[in-house]
């Protein structure tokens, strides 16, 4: 089956983008990263993508001022010109209008650095530490008009350690992100994901049972 054509939308360093590019460098992976698009002209991820031979485009949102629809029309034109089938948001720091999101319904993923629906929005690691949660993580989800909502495709949990700083916790979470985003995109590209009653149903994954305990100095009998 032909590999699906993916655009990764970034605003920054693009480490999740790099993880997707790495996964897609395997010819057996069901998707190819056909385009990396940034709204920030000097986003670090653009040079990373270029160095790996991936096509890049910039649509600078500042040139559109308050004209969000105009910005998105240009983004859409670039996606169409590149025959993009699925979109992965990876640290893309623009809110998207519901018209754009609805157009890509079921075909656009996002990664968020928390176990949704906890800690939507920014500064997730600071807030997780402030709440004293003992397990934190990352979520890949379908994009819906409401921010950091939408059917959950995959989650990865990491322990919060007693001496964690926002930086050390972020370091543990980002490694988890790099593992689940390629997995989620694989399922999407293989047609294994369906949205049923607002939830993601996955015919590609097998269930695992078990308990994750944090802190772990607890004897489970
Ligand atoms: C990640 O933590 C992602 O979850 C969030 O933005 C960050 C982007 O990091 N949406 P990177 O650019 O992929 O390194």
Boltz pocket constraint, residues with backbone or C-beta under 6 A from the ligand:
constraints:
  - pocket:
      binder: B
      contacts: [[A, 10], [A, 12], [A, 13], [A, 14], [A, 15], [A, 16], [A, 17], [A, 89], [A, 90], [A, 91], [A, 92], [A, 111], [A, 112], [A, 113], [A, 174], [A, 177]]
      max_distance: 6.0
